[in-house]
Amino acid sequence: MLAAVGALGGFLSGLLGIGGALVFIPVFTHYIGNANVGIESVPYLLANSFFIVFVAGLSASFKQYKMKNLHPKQAFFVAIPATIIALLVIKLIDIMISNGYEEIKIIFKFVFLSLLFFIVIQTFMSAKKTNYNLLAEEVKPHKFLFSGLFVGFFSGITGLGGGSIMLPIFHNFLKIKYTISTSLSSTVIALFTVPSLIYYAFLNPINIIYPAAQSGYICWPLVLPIVPFIIIFSQLGVKYNHQFPVWLLKTIFAVIIIINIYKIIFL
């Protein structure tokens, strides 16, 4: 099961620049839920999601580099504020959990669903408009900085890595070419998930899922089987990102989000 999830998540990561967390989160929720760790299921879910989206973002960015479609300067403008905000949000969640604030799970679900609904609406709205084709270099730096604040807030809460919110921001609002938007998204993911990942790796969970086989909240038996498939299929996804028409990419993106909304509400 983990191999199939890794292959699908890796391909979608390269194809859409979303990190693949929309695929991994439901699976991680299943495994972590069965471990009965109570309120610590939230940091477990976030930590392992951050690890996977980091690998996916790094792998996809490497392929974009080989295809001469990497934009590191603009990615840094987004990653820096996103990192700061995400860390602040993660720390707040940790404090709430330490104080026994059980409602954090309800808030987590509400914000996650709100984000997904917003993305679906924006995706379908943009499908009716002319495709935007600005280059990353044509967008003013302060717009990337502001985008980073928004991305960091939702990433810290949802563990999505920000890819699913960056794609509509870059293309729909900043009017950047779709293939460049996906490349930027992948690079930002690889950059700004690192501090959050390190933070979770050095925490000390009260409930241990895999004794001697986890670093902080990162569960190696859960994430390592997925890594090879992410690397292989994310490279393939980037290749098809430059071949598929934009309308098809947007449709795939919207369908993935709708499936996740259905799972959260009805399953």
RAVEN-V330701 format. One record per run of one state. SS is the DSSP state (alpha for helix, beta for strand, coil for the rest). FROM is the first residue (numbers start at 1). TO is the last residue. If there is no record, write none. Layout:
BEGIN
((SS:FROM:TO) (SS:FROM:TO))
END
This chain:
BEGIN
((coil:1:1) (alpha:2:16) (coil:17:20) (alpha:21:34) (coil:35:37) (alpha:38:66) (coil:67:71) (alpha:72:98) (coil:99:103) (alpha:104:127) (coil:128:133) (beta:134:134) (coil:135:135) (alpha:136:138) (coil:139:140) (alpha:141:158) (coil:159:162) (alpha:163:173) (coil:174:175) (beta:176:176) (coil:177:177) (alpha:178:201) (coil:202:213) (beta:214:215) (coil:216:217) (beta:218:219) (alpha:220:241) (coil:242:245) (alpha:246:266) (coil:267:267))
END
